[in-house]
Amino acid sequence: QVQLVESGGGLVQAGGSLRLSCLASGSTFSINAMGWYRQAPGKQRELVAGISWSGKTNYAASGKGRFTISRDNAKNTVYLQMNSLKPEDTAVYFCTAGDYRDYSDHYYFNYWGQGTQVTVSS
């Protein structure tokens, strides 16, 4: 099993920045990718960003150019740096972990964090 512990959510004004952190522990040898999902009220859950251990990254169009996902191998932690935040970024953000498949360029996330609230005020 893999446990994911998130931190960094909170309230920020439009135009501000937040950095979300996700620490992975447990059977981390079984995963090769991590990412971030978000879900806003009344909206479908969407993948914000993903990163594989091979270095492949993917971003949703909504965050591309403003959000950056990165990994600290030594600390077994993945970060989501969010800049130029907009009110529409308000959502619960979930850290995920799982498997990246090269053949389909797709992440198969089967471990989930508890979620952290990000609220962007205008």
N, C-alpha and C positions, 0 to 999 in steps of 0.2 A: 504494500500500500504506500501511497504517496500522500503526504500532508502538505497543504499549502497555507501559509500564513501571510496575510496581506496587511499593508499599512500605507498611510499617506493620503487617504481620502479626506475630504473636508469641504469647507465653504470657501469659495474664492470669487472675486469680482471678475467680470468680463475683461478679457485681455490679460489676465494673470496666468500663473503657471502652477502646476502641481506635479509631483513625482510620486507615482505609486510604486510600491515595492512588494515583491512576492518571494518569500523564502520557502524553498522546497526541502522537505526532509523525508526520511523513510527510505523506501526502495527506489531511490532516484536513478539507479542504474537502468531501470525499466522504462525511462522516458527519454525522448530525444528532442522534445519540443515543448515550448510553453507559449502562452499567449494571454490576451486579455479580451474578454467579452464585455459588453455593456447592454443594459436593458433599461429603457426609459418607460415611464407609465404610458400604457396604451400603445407601446411600440414593440416590435419583434426584437428579440435578442440578436445582436450582431457581433461578429468578430471585429474587434478594433485593430488588433495587431497580433502577429504571431512570429515566432523565431524558432528555427531549428538549430541543433548543435552544429550543423554544417555551415551555418551562417545565413541561410535563406530567411528572408523576412518578407512579410506581407502586411499591407495596410489597407484598411477600408478607405474609400475615397473621402469620407467625411473627415478623417483625421490626417490624411496624407499631407505632408508638408508642415504639420503642426505637432504631430505625435511622433515619438521615437521609442522603439523598443530596443532594449539592450540586455546583455547577460553578463554577470560577474561570476565566472566559473569558480573562483576560489571561495566565494561566499555562497554559492549555489542559489543565487538570487537573480530574478529578472525584474527589470524596471520598465515603467512606462512614463516617459517624460512627456508632459502635456503642456504645450505653450499656446499662447493666444487663444485661451479658452473662450468659448461662446456659451450663451445660455442653453443652446440646444445640445451641448455636451453633458448636460445634467442627466445623470443616470446612476444606477448601481453598476459598479464595475467588478467583474469576476475574474480572478486569476484562474488559469487552466493549465493543465499539463497532459501530455500524452505522446503520441507518435506522429511523426511527419513521414509521409510517403512520397518519394520522389516521382514515382510514375504518374501520379495524379496531381502533384503539387498541392497537396491537401493535408490539413492538420486533423488528426483524429484525437480529440481531447476527451479523456475519460476521468480526469481528476479535477476537482473544483474547489476553489476557496469559498469562503463564506460570503464574499461580496463586501464592497466598501462603497459608501455613498459619496458621490461627487456632485456638488451643487454649485452652479455658476450663476451668480446674480448679475442682473443688468443695471 
